[in-house]
Amino acid sequence: MTTGTVRLHRVLSAPPERVYRAFLDAAALSKWLPPDGFTCTVHELDARVGGRYRMTFTNFSTGNGHSFGGTYLELVPNQRIVHDDRFDDPNLPGTMITTITFREVSCGTEVQVVQEGIPEVIPTEQCYLGWQDSLALLDRLVKPTIPD
């Protein structure tokens, strides 16, 4: 069985602290992570090494969903997140490893995402498109604003 890998690089307009927090906050994740046309329900999020997360992406048009979850393997505040991912659906076998790195740059945060072990039945170009759309939403969410 062949698996796919996605490597993505973006610069976001917010400082690393805000971007890092948006990856580990259930309310934030549900706003920016799901692909276009999907909603997200975060069932569990225990943001510590060894902690688990579980969520479901639901297609808003059809109501069909995919549940998945994993374990946080590495958390370096404002610098790096590594977690594994497994789908509940037996047609999407295997374990993916996702590594997200954050680096402060003059205009915000450089974000690099590497997702390895994508199940063969998922075209990597769909993963690229999904991450691109999600990171654009993330940039709007974390962009510094006038304080409340």
FIDRENLUM-626409 format. One record per residue: z negated, x, y of N, C-alpha, C, O in turn. Coordinates in steps of 0.05 Angstrom, whole numbers, plus 5000, padded with zeros to 4 digits. Example, Ala and Ser with C-alpha at 12.3 -4.5 7.8 and 13.67 -1.06 7.14 Angstrom:
484452644886484452464910484452644934483152854934
485852574955485752734979484352585001483952685023
***
This chain:
500050174976500050005000500050185025498450365027
501850125043502050275068500450135090500249885090
499150285107497750175129498850285155500050495155
498350145177499350225203497150335221494850305217
498150475242496350595262497450525289499950545294
495750455308496450405335494950605353492550645349
496350725372495050915391495850815419498250795425
493950755435494450635462492850785483490650875478
494050825506492750955528493150785553495350705559
490950735568491050585593489050705612487150835604
489550655638487550725659486750455671488450305680
484150405671483050165683481750235709480850455713
481450035727480550085754477550075757476550085780
476050065736473150045738471850305727473150455712
469350355734467950595723467350565693467250335683
467050785679466550775650464250595642464350465621
462150575658459850415650460550125647459749985628
462250015665463149735664465049695640464849485627
466849875636468749845614467349865587467849695570
465650055584464150085559462549835553462549735530
461149725573459449485570461149255561460249085545
463649235572465349005565466149005536466848795525
466149235523466749255494464349175477464749125453
461949165488459549115472458048865481455848815471
459148705498457948455508459448225496461848195501
458148045482459447825468460947645487463247565482
459747575510461047395529463547525540465547385543
463347775547465647915558467947935537470247875543
467248015512469248035491470747775487473247775483
469347555487470647295482472647225504474447065500
472347345528474147295550476647465549478847365554
476347725542478647905544479947995518482348065518
478547985496479648105471481747945457483648055446
481547675456483547525439486347555450486747565475
488247565432491047575441491847315456490447115454
493947325472494947095486495246855466496346895444
494346625475494646385458492346345439492346155423
490346525439488046505421485446485437485246585459
483446365425480746365435479146545416479946605394
476746625425475046795409472246685409471146605430
471046675385468246605382466946845370467646945349
464946955384463347175374460947055359459246925372
460747095333458546985317456147175317453847075315
456647425318454447625316455447885331457747955328
453648005345454248265358451648415362450048355379
451248615345448848785345449749065352450349225335
449849125379451149365389449249605386448049695405
449049705362447549955356448950075331450249935316
448650335328449750475305448550335280446150315277
450350255262449450105238449349805243449149645224
449549715268449549425274452249305268454249445266
452149045264454648905255455548715277454148645295
458148645275459248445292461048265275462048355254
461348015283463147825269464347645291462947555309
466847585288468147405307470547265293471447345272
471547065307473846915298475846885321475046805343
478346945316480546875335481746625325482546605302
482046425343483246165335485746115352485546135377
487946055339490445985353489945715367489445515354
490245715393489645475409491545245402490745015402
494045305395496045105389495644975362495744735359
495145145341495045045314492144995304491744845285
490245125316487445105307486845295284484545305275
488845435274488445635252487045875263487445965286
485345995246483846225256483646445235484246415211
482946685245482446915228479647025235479147085258
477947045215475247155220475247445210476547515191
473747605224473447885217470847995227469547865244
470148225218467648355227467548635218469448735205
465448765225465149045218462449155226460549015233
462349425226459849565232460449775253462549905253
458549805272458850025292458050285279455750315269
459850475279459450735265458550945285457051135278
459350925310458651125330458650985358460550845364
456551035373456450925401455351155418453051225416
457051255436456251455456456651315483458851285492
454451235496454651075520456651185540456651425547
458451005549460451055569462551265561464151345578
462551345535464451545526466051465501468451525499
464751335481466051305455464851075439462351045438
466550925426465750715407467450745383469950765385
466250755359467750755334466550535317464150515313
468250365306467350155288469450105267471850165270
468549985245470449905224470949605227469449465240
473149515215473949235217474949145190476449295176
474148905181475148785156475648495161473948355172
477948395153478648115154477347965131477048085109
476547715135475547545113477747465095477347415071
480247445105482547355090483347565069483947795077
483347505043484147695022487047785025487847985013
488747635040491447725044491647945066493848055070
489448005078489348225098487248425088485148455100
487948575067485948745054485549005069487049085087
483349145061482849405071480849415094479949205104
480249655102478449695124479849855146481050065140
479849755170480949895193478750045207476449975205
479450265219477550415236478750415264481050495269
477150325283477950325311476150515327473750505326
477550695342476150885359477050845388479450845394
475050795405475650755434474250975449471851005446
475751125465474451335481474951265511476951155519
472951335527472851285555472451555570470751715562
474051595591473751835607474051765636476051635644
472151835652472251775681474551935693474852175689
476151805710478251925725477951835754476351665760
479551955771479251915800479451615808478151535828
480951455794481351175801480050985782480650745784
478351075764477050895745476451025719475051225717
477550905697476950995670479451015654481050825652
479851245641482051275622480951175595478851265586
482450995583481650875557483750945536486150915541
482851055514484551105491483550945467481250955461
485350805455484750635431486450745408488850765411
485150805386486550865361485450675340483050675334
487250525328486550335307488150415282490550395282
486650495262487950595237487350405214485350265213
489150405195488750245171489549955174488449785160
491249895193492149615197493549525172495349655162
492849285162494149185137497149175140498249115161
498449245118501349265117502749015127504949035139
501648775122502948525130502848475160504148285169
501348625175501248595204503048795217502549035215
505148705231506948905244505449045267504148915283
505649315267504149465288505049395316503449405335
507549305319508449235346506948995357506448965381
506048815339504348585347501648685356500448585375
500648895342498049005350498249145378496449105394
500449285382500849415408500949195430499549225451
502448995426502748785445499948645450499248595473
498548595429495848465432493948645448492648545466
493848905441492049085456492949105485491249105503
495549125491496549145518495648895534494648925557
496048655523495248415537492248405541491248335562
490748475520487848475522486748665543484948595558
487848905543486949105562487649035591486149105610
489848885595490448785622488348585631487448585654
487448405612485348215619482748365624481248295642
482148565608479748725611479648855639477648855652
481948965647482049085674481248895696479848955714
482248645694481648445714478648365712477448305733
477548355688474748285685472848485696470848415709
473348745692471548955699472049065727470449225737
474148985740474849095766472549045785471448825787
471749255799469449225818470049005839472348985849
468048845845468348625864466048635884464248805882
466148465903463948445923461448345908461648155894
459148475913456748395899455948105905456648005927
454647975886453747695890451747675912450747455918
***
